[in-house]
Amino acid sequence: MKNLGLTILLASFLSYPVIAEEPIGHGGHAKVKAAKKAEPKHVTPKAEPKKHEEEKHESAKHVDAKPQAHTVHWSYEGEHGAEHWGDIAGNETCKLGKVQTPINIMTRSVESAPISPIRFNYTMSNGEVINNGHTLQVNFKPGNSIDVDGTNYALLQFHFHAPSEEGFDNIRYPMVAHFVHKSAEGRLAVVALLFTVGNENQILKNVFAKFPPHEGQKADIPNLDLGRIFNGSQKYYSFMGSLTTPPCSEGVKWHVLKTSQEISLNQLIDFKSLYPENARPFQPINNREIRVSE
């Protein structure tokens, strides 16, 4: 009984969808106030540095053959926060792009359309979860894919944002997982799975249980039943967008599932204890087409 007050307080703060702080029009923004979090530490290379992998973004690996001692690390708040990403060299698309993501979807203004269903070719798989300094990301070897609009996209990884980056009618969900795929031609397709707070997510239980607490740490995730991860309806909203983290590259096909899944309050707390808030503010829609499957 002595912990009941704390549990109620946590539940009241975390089990929501989150209402945007400011009313948002069809092309507006919402400001995200991120909790204080130390920026990732930069490791100075030894005398004979080898090529090293830069921070993993949502779509690809970026390798710098000659690491610089004063690399600017982006974050979600402060002088290198989301509002300033476009001022960092190499990330100009974050402020100059015209189809940036995430967006706030005003559902009453979106018309149903006969768009292709997503066919998930997911199987029981082994993954590796890594704390990359911005989120927790589960990487996979080739073997899983989706088919949509006549194109096959191989699953690369999925990662989490809290609250959800996508919004519906000015409301964000407590968490979202972005499943990032790549076609043979190099095109990216992301499937967004939203989460509400309820029952423990059994399929993702081992992922949440093995979250590495420090940047750069990894943990193996055996026998992840990806084939059961998308239960229920697979109707979705479709639009063209970008990566939601630097370098904010455009030309990404987005598929936001209409049906959410559940995670427990403890699972949400486990993630937010490492990343209290890692969601980019809403970006202007700029008259882009948004479709929803019938």
C-alpha positions in Angstrom: 0.0 0.0 0.0 2.8 2.4 0.7 3.7 2.5 -3.1 0.1 3.1 -4.2 0.4 6.9 -4.3 3.6 6.8 -6.4 2.0 4.3 -8.8 -1.1 6.4 -9.3 1.0 9.5 -9.9 3.1 7.7 -12.5 0.1 6.3 -14.2 -1.6 9.6 -14.4 1.4 11.1 -16.1 2.3 8.3 -18.5 -0.9 6.5 -19.5 -2.3 9.0 -22.1 -2.4 9.9 -25.4 -0.6 13.2 -25.1 -2.5 16.4 -26.2 -0.3 18.8 -28.1 0.6 21.9 -26.2 -0.7 24.2 -28.8 -3.6 23.9 -31.2 -2.2 22.7 -34.5 -3.6 23.5 -37.9 -3.3 21.3 -41.0 0.3 22.5 -41.5 1.3 23.6 -38.0 3.9 22.7 -35.4 3.7 21.5 -31.8 6.5 22.3 -29.4 8.0 19.4 -27.5 9.6 20.0 -24.2 12.2 17.3 -23.7 13.4 16.3 -20.2 17.0 17.2 -19.5 19.4 14.5 -20.7 23.1 14.5 -21.1 24.3 14.7 -24.7 26.1 11.6 -26.0 29.8 11.6 -25.0 32.3 11.9 -27.8 35.2 9.4 -27.7 38.5 10.9 -28.9 40.1 8.6 -31.5 43.5 6.9 -30.7 46.7 7.7 -32.5 45.8 5.4 -35.4 42.1 5.6 -35.7 40.2 3.1 -37.7 37.0 3.8 -39.6 34.2 3.9 -37.1 30.4 3.9 -37.4 28.7 7.2 -36.7 25.5 7.4 -34.8 22.8 5.2 -36.4 20.0 7.2 -37.9 16.7 5.7 -38.9 17.6 4.6 -42.3 21.3 3.9 -42.7 24.9 3.7 -41.4 27.1 6.7 -41.9 30.9 6.1 -41.7 33.4 8.8 -41.4 36.9 7.7 -42.4 38.6 10.6 -40.5 36.7 11.4 -37.2 36.8 15.0 -36.2 37.5 16.0 -32.6 34.7 18.5 -32.5 31.8 16.7 -34.1 28.4 18.4 -33.2 26.0 15.9 -31.7 22.3 16.6 -32.2 19.8 16.2 -29.4 16.2 16.8 -28.6 16.6 20.0 -26.6 19.0 22.9 -26.0 21.3 24.5 -28.6 21.5 21.3 -30.6 17.8 20.4 -30.2 15.2 19.7 -32.9 14.6 23.4 -33.7 18.3 23.8 -34.6 19.1 20.6 -36.5 19.0 22.4 -39.8 21.8 24.7 -38.6 24.2 21.7 -38.2 26.4 21.1 -41.2 25.0 18.2 -43.3 21.5 18.5 -41.8 20.2 21.4 -43.8 17.3 19.4 -45.2 15.9 19.4 -41.6 14.9 23.1 -42.2 14.8 23.4 -46.0 12.9 20.2 -46.8 9.2 20.4 -47.9 8.0 16.9 -47.0 9.4 16.5 -43.5 8.2 14.0 -40.9 6.5 13.7 -38.4 3.1 15.3 -39.1 -0.1 15.8 -37.4 -2.9 14.0 -39.3 -6.3 15.7 -39.2 -8.3 12.6 -39.8 -11.6 14.3 -40.9 -9.7 15.8 -43.8 -8.3 12.6 -45.1 -10.3 10.6 -47.7 -10.4 6.9 -48.0 -8.6 5.5 -51.0 -8.1 2.1 -52.6 -4.4 1.7 -51.7 -2.5 -1.6 -51.5 -2.5 -3.5 -48.2 0.9 -4.2 -46.6 2.0 -7.8 -46.7 4.3 -8.6 -43.8 6.8 -11.3 -44.5 8.0 -11.5 -40.9 9.3 -14.7 -39.2 10.8 -15.8 -35.9 14.1 -13.9 -35.8 17.1 -13.0 -33.8 17.9 -9.4 -33.2 20.3 -7.1 -31.4 19.1 -4.1 -29.4 21.5 -1.2 -29.2 21.4 2.0 -27.2 22.6 4.5 -29.9 22.4 7.7 -27.8 19.1 8.8 -29.2 16.8 5.8 -28.8 16.8 2.0 -28.4 17.0 0.2 -31.7 16.6 -3.4 -32.6 18.7 -4.4 -35.7 18.1 -7.5 -37.9 20.0 -9.5 -40.5 18.3 -10.0 -43.8 15.3 -12.3 -43.8 12.2 -10.2 -43.0 10.4 -7.9 -45.4 7.2 -6.2 -46.5 5.5 -6.0 -49.9 3.5 -2.8 -50.6 2.6 -1.1 -53.9 4.4 -3.8 -55.9 7.7 -3.3 -54.2 9.6 -5.5 -51.7 11.3 -3.7 -48.8 13.7 -5.6 -46.5 13.5 -4.9 -42.7 16.6 -3.2 -41.3 15.6 -2.3 -37.8 12.9 -0.9 -35.5 13.3 1.7 -32.8 11.1 3.6 -30.3 10.0 7.2 -29.7 8.1 8.5 -26.7 5.7 10.1 -27.0 4.7 9.0 -30.5 6.1 11.3 -33.2 2.9 11.0 -35.3 -0.2 12.8 -34.2 -3.9 12.3 -34.9 -6.1 15.4 -34.4 -3.5 17.1 -32.2 -3.0 14.0 -30.0 0.2 11.9 -29.6 0.2 8.4 -28.2 2.5 7.4 -25.3 5.0 5.5 -27.6 5.6 4.4 -31.2 7.8 1.9 -32.9 9.2 2.7 -36.3 10.0 -0.3 -38.5 12.5 0.8 -41.2 12.7 -1.1 -44.5 14.8 -0.6 -47.6 14.2 -1.8 -51.2 16.7 -3.2 -53.6 16.8 0.2 -55.2 17.7 1.9 -51.9 14.2 3.4 -51.2 13.0 3.6 -47.7 9.6 2.6 -46.3 8.6 3.0 -42.6 5.7 1.3 -40.8 4.7 3.1 -37.6 3.1 1.0 -34.8 1.5 3.1 -32.0 1.2 2.0 -28.4 -1.3 2.7 -25.7 -0.7 1.8 -22.0 -2.5 -1.4 -20.9 -1.4 -5.0 -20.7 2.2 -6.0 -20.9 3.3 -6.6 -24.5 4.4 -10.2 -24.5 6.0 -10.2 -28.0 8.3 -7.3 -27.1 8.8 -8.5 -23.5 12.4 -9.6 -24.1 13.2 -6.4 -25.9 12.1 -4.2 -23.0 13.8 -6.5 -20.5 17.2 -6.2 -22.2 17.3 -2.4 -22.8 21.1 -1.5 -22.6 21.3 1.4 -20.1 24.4 3.1 -21.6 25.1 4.5 -25.1 26.9 2.0 -27.3 25.9 -1.0 -25.3 24.2 -3.9 -27.1 22.2 -7.0 -26.1 21.1 -10.0 -28.2 17.4 -10.6 -28.6 16.8 -14.3 -29.6 13.5 -15.7 -30.9 11.6 -12.5 -31.5 8.3 -13.5 -33.0 8.0 -10.7 -35.6 5.2 -12.5 -37.4 2.8 -11.8 -34.5 3.8 -8.2 -33.8 1.1 -6.6 -36.0 -2.1 -8.1 -34.6 -5.5 -6.8 -35.6 -6.4 -4.5 -38.4 -3.7 -3.3 -40.8 -5.4 -0.3 -42.3 -3.0 2.6 -42.4 -2.4 6.2 -43.4 0.0 6.7 -46.3 2.1 9.8 -47.2 5.6 10.8 -48.4 7.9 12.1 -45.8 11.5 12.0 -44.4 13.6 10.6 -41.6 12.5 12.1 -38.3 16.1 12.5 -37.2 19.1 14.1 -38.8 20.0 14.3 -41.7 16.1 14.4 -42.2 16.5 12.9 -45.7 13.3 13.0 -47.8 11.7 10.4 -50.2 10.6 8.1 -47.4 7.3 6.3 -47.8 5.3 6.3 -44.5 2.7 3.9 -43.4 1.1 4.7 -40.0 -1.1 1.9 -38.8 -4.6 2.9 -37.5 -4.8 0.1 -34.9 -2.5 0.5 -31.9 -1.0 -2.2 -29.6 -0.6 -2.2 -25.8 2.5 -1.9 -23.6 2.4 -1.9 -19.8 3.1 1.1 -17.7 6.3 -0.5 -16.4 7.4 -1.1 -20.0 6.8 2.5 -20.8 8.7 3.6 -17.6 11.6 1.4 -18.5 12.1 3.2 -21.8 11.4 6.7 -20.5 13.9 6.2 -17.7 16.5 6.2 -20.5 14.8 8.6 -23.0 12.2 10.7 -21.3 11.2 12.4 -24.5 12.7 11.8 -27.9 10.1 13.0 -30.4 10.6 15.6 -33.1 7.9 18.4 -33.2 5.2 18.2 -35.9 6.3 19.5 -39.3 4.3 21.4 -41.9 2.2 19.2 -44.2 2.6 21.6 -47.1 -0.4 20.3 -49.0 1.1 16.9 -49.5 -1.3 14.0 -50.2 -2.4 11.8 -47.3 -4.4 8.7 -48.0 -6.0 6.2 -45.7 -6.8 2.6 -46.7 -10.4 1.6 -46.9 
